[in-house]
Structure formats: C-alpha cells, structure tokens
C-alpha cells in the first residue's frame, strides 16, 4: 500500500484505482476516511483514469498523530501524496471538509490542478453551526450513537447498509481528528486564497440541510472564478454514498468536458 510522508513526518496512506494517464485525486471529509468514495468509484468508468484516494491523518490506514488537524496541514498532507504518487497535472475532487482542503490545494498549486469538483463543500470561510449541533459533532469521537445521529441529520437517502459502513469507518477515526478536524472546517479562514484558483470548478449542491444550493452559490461559487453550480436533487450531505450512480455521472461528465476543452 503506498504511503506518503508529510512535512511533519506523518505517514499518509493512499490507494490507487486504475492505471490510465489522467489523474484524479479524491479528498474525503470529516468523520470518515477515503472509503467514503468506494460506492462512487464502483460506478465510474475508469477508462483512461488513475484515481488516487488518500486517508487523511487520523483516519483509515494513515497515522493518527496527536496534532496537525488544521486545513493548512491537511493540504500539506495531500500535497505530499501528490508528490509521492507523481501527479503532475490532476483533477481534484473534494467532499465536505475535503472540499475545503481541495480548494486550498487548488489555490496553492494552480498550475497543477486542471479541474476542481467539490461535493457539498464547506466554504473556505468555514461555517457556524447551532450550539446544539456543535456539542454533538465535536464530542462524537468513538460514539456510534452520536455519529448515527449526525448522519441522520445530514443525509436524506442513505441506505441502511451504507449507514452501517459509514459508522464502521467513523469508528476508526481518532478523537484528535474528530475534534481538531471539526474546529478546522467550522473555522475556515482562507477566503483570501481563493483568488489564486484558476481551474474550472464545479460546485455540486444537493438537498443537504446544512449546505443548501443558495448558500453554496453565495459562499463558494461567487468567490471562485470559473466556478459554476450544479444541483442534484434528493440526497443530503453524502451524495457519493446516497446516490453514487448520479454522482459518478456528474464526475464523468465533468472529466469528459475537460477533454473537450
């Protein structure tokens, strides 16, 4: 299993699916690992593609250090994977907090990022949650009941089997990643970097109760040049799990459009 070493010597595990000439890097969000993309990867036509899917620090097979759970350090971790996997030019896909990280990376190395897709992304500015949600989210480490409640609030069309898989994945996320990652994505704070993003950007909105389309249009689409919004009705916060076939079709269409460009 390939493993990159980040700038603070943290080991970041990633996996590679496909062996095509076009590279696509998929960045997951909070409370899960790269396994959150399994369903959508199964539905994608991988012809000509090489998918690189890291586990962020504190999740999956990556190291679980006590610190480093900031958006900037997550981005450094992803850039370590970029270098280790030999990605010269690539398309970035990010979900939720992973969408924030993807925006950071796209701003940091704009010459390498040829396209950016963010699914139900948290804005670069972060986002405030109601006090009761803050308490639930930040104290959910190792608590399957709390994590099930979070997924129940966030999702609209999550099958029971998929819920169980997400909860099993969440059980392997460290307390430091839950707490530090939560503080990172709610805090945001890198809006000024967005002007550096040059890649064509697709912002995917759903019926996510926390991130509705008008909010994403104002907070994510407007600050990024060459960004546009598409709306996938039905699913909540995890479209790649709730509606993997439709999400795969959106990603495939975006990649096909890049080929024509």
N, C-alpha and C positions, 0 to 999 in steps of 0.2 A: 504494500500500500504506500503510495507516495506521500511524503511528509516534507513540508517546507519548515524552515526555522525563521521566525520573525526577528525583527530588530532587537527585541528584548530576550531573545533565545527561547521563546515559547514555540513548541512544536505544533504546527498546524497541519492536520491531516486533510487530504482531499482525495477524491476519486475521479477517474476519467471514464467517460462513456462515449464510445465512438472513436473513430480514428481519421475523420475527414480533415480537410485542410482549413476549414473555418472553425474558429474557436469561439465558444460561448461560455461565459463564466457566470454561474448561478450562485447568488449570495442569499442565504436564509436570514430569517429574523429572530426575534426574541423567543425564548422558551422552547425552542426546537433546535434540531441540527439540520445538516444538509439532506437528511432523509425526507424532509418535508416536500422535496421535489420528486420523490420516487414515482408517484402516480402520473404526473405530467410528463416525465421522461419516458415512461412506458408508452404514452400516447403519441409522442413526437416521431416524425420521420427523421431519422438520424443520418440520412444520406448526405455525405459531404460535411458532416458536423463532428466536432470534438467538444463534448461538454465537460467542463471542469467544475466540480462541486465540492467546495470546502466545508468542513465543520469549523465554525468559529471557535475561538478559545472558550473553554468551559463547557463545550458541548461535544456530543458524539465521541469520536476517537481522538480528538485533539487534546492537548494538555489542558489541565484545569488549574492555572495559577491563581494565586490569591488576588492579584491586581491586573490592571491593564484593560478594564472593561469600559473604555471610552470610545466614542465614534472615531477619533483620530487613530487610536491604537488598533481598533478593528480594521480600519482602512489600511494601516501598515501591514497587518496580518494578511489581508487579501493581496496586497502588492507583493508580499513575499511569495505567495502562491503563484501570482502572475509570473514572477521571475523564475521560480523553480520549475514551473510547467512549460516555460519557454513561450509564453504568449506575447507575440509581437504586436498584433492588431486583433482586437476581440470585441465581441458584443457582450455587454453587461446586462444581467437580469437580477433584479433585487426585489425582495418581498418584505413589506413592513419595515422594521428596523434595517433589514438588509437593503431596502430601497434607499434609506438614508446613506448607508455605507457605500452603495453603488454610486450615488450622486457625488459623494466625497471623492471616490476613486476617479470618476469621470472628469471631475474638476482638477484633480491632481495630475493625471497623465492624459490630457485631452488628445494628444497626438496618437495614442494607442487605442482609444475607445472609438470604435466605428459606429456603435449604436447602443442605446440605453433603453431598457424596458423596466418600469417599476410597477409592481403589483401592490395595490392598496398600501402605498408607501407612507411612512410618516414624513412630514415635511422637514426640510433642513432646519427650520426654526423650532422643531420639536412640537409638542402639543400638551396642553393641560388636560388632565382627567378629573372627573368629580372626586372629591375626597374619599368617598366610599370605595371607588374603583382603585385609587392609589393604594389604599390599605390592603385590598385584596390582591392586587397584582404584585406588589413589592414583597409580600410575605408568603408567596405561593411556592417557594422552593421546597421540593420534596413532599408537597401536599397534593395528592391526586384529586382530592375533593375540591380544593380551591382551583386547581388547574382545569378541572372539568367545568367548574362554574365560569371561568374566564372564557373557555371555548364555547360554552353555551351562550354567553353574552355576545361573542364576536361572530359566530357562524350562523348561517341560515339554512344550509342544505348539506350538513355534514353527516354522512352515513355512520352508523354505529361502529362498523369495523374500522373506519378511518379515524373516528374519535379514539378508539382504543389504541390504535397505532400512534397517534399524536401524543396521547398520555404516556405511553410506554417510552417514547422518545424524550418527552419532557422530564421523565423521571431521571434521565441521565445527565441533565443539565445542572451544573454546580450552583450552589447558593450564591456564590460571588457573581456568577454570570447572570442569575436572575435579578439580584439586587443592583449590581453595577450596570448591567445592560438596561434595566428599567430606567435608572437615573439618566443614562446616556440618551436613550431615544426620546424620553419626555423632555429633556433639557435642550436637545438640538444645539443651535447656536452657531451654525456655519453658513448662514444665508449668503454672506459676502462672497463665498467661494463659487456660488452658482454661475456667476458671470463668466467663469472660465470653461464651462461645459460647452463644447462645440458639436457633440454627437447628436444626430436626430434622436429624439426622445419620445417614447410612447408611455403615457401615464394611464394605467388601467384602473378604472373605478368600478365598483360593484355596489351591491346594496349593503355594504359594510356599515353597521350602525355608528361606528366611531369615525369613519373617514368617507363621508358621502361625496358624490361627484362635485357638487358646487364648492365644497371645502377644498378638494384636491385641485380643482381648476384654479382657485384663487391662490392657494398656498404653494402649489408645486408647478403647475403648468405655466402660470404667468411669469415666475422668476427665471425660467429656463428658456433661452431662445431655441427655436427649432423643436419645441415640445408641443404635443397635442394630446388630447384626452380621448380615450375610448371607454364606453360604458358597457359592462357585461351584467345584465340584469339577473337577479336570482341569488347568487351566492353572497356570503358575507365576507369575512376578513381573509379566508384561506381559499381563494378561487382555484389554486392549483391542486387542492385536495377535494374541495366541494364539487368543482366542475372541471376536472382535468382535461377532458376532451376538448371543451371550448377554449380553455386556456392554452392548450397545445396548439390549437388552430390559430389563435392570436399571435403566439410566438412564431409559428411557422410563416404566417403571412408577413410579419414584420421582417423576418430574415429574408424572405423572398423579395420584398420590396427593396431591401438593401442591395440585393444582387442586381436589380434593375437600375439602381441609382448610378 
